[in-house]
Amino acid sequence: MIIGLISDTHGSLSNEALHALRGADHILHAGDIGGAAILEQLATLAPVTAVRGNTDGGSWAAALPPTDMLELGGKCFYLLHDPAALDLDPPAAGIDVVVSGHTHQATIAHAGGVLYFNPGSASQGRYGGSTSVGRITIDDTGLHPRIIAL
């Protein structure tokens, strides 16, 4: 199973980002979406789960939760926008992967048996970084995370 990860689109979804997410079985958007049209475009590729970011407002965004937990490929994913707002203990909660955004800096880290993945920003790099998205392949050998520079 392939999980596509994207965050901080801020209303802009490039052809490069769409191409990088093509082939995903499910897409997770970690907030600062910028409009319902972004989610509609992503949904043409695969089912989408999204959370509301700090810049997401209006009636379309009110329907989005600030966090979400779901099982994909036999793994428990916890999705939120700002990693500093993580208010639970992922290992104790049985979470395998925490996906966040907000920082515009792509990172992959492991701690306590949990994968922490921030795909960076698909629209605005920061601190000299490029725009990016991510993918996690789940197979019999585990989780295989990858950041894709756009």
C-alpha positions, 0 to 999 in steps of 0.5 A: 500500500502507498500513502501519499503525504502532503501539507501546507498547500495554501491554495496552490497545488502544482502539477509536480505535486500531483504527479508525485502523489499519483499511484497512492492508495490514500492521501493524507493532507496535514492542513493549511489546505487553502480551499476545498478545491485542493481536496477535490483535486487530490480526490481525483487521485485517491481517497483523501483524509485531511485535517484543518490547519491554522490558516484554514477558515470558512465553512469548508474548513469547519467540517475538517477535524483538527486531528484524525486517526485512521488505519491504513495498511494495518498501521495506525496513523495520527494526522495533525497540522502542528507537531507542537500541538501533539497532545497524546503519547503515540506509543501508548496510544498504539500509533505507528505513524504521526503525520504533521505539517506546519513547519514547511520543513520535510522531516522523517524521524523515529522515536519510541517505535513511532515514525514521525513524518512531515512532508514539508510544504507543497507550495512554499519552501522555508529556510532554503528548503524546496517544496516537497511531498512524501510517500510511505510504502507499507509492505510485509517488511514494514514502513518505507518513508520517502520525501519527494522534492518538487 
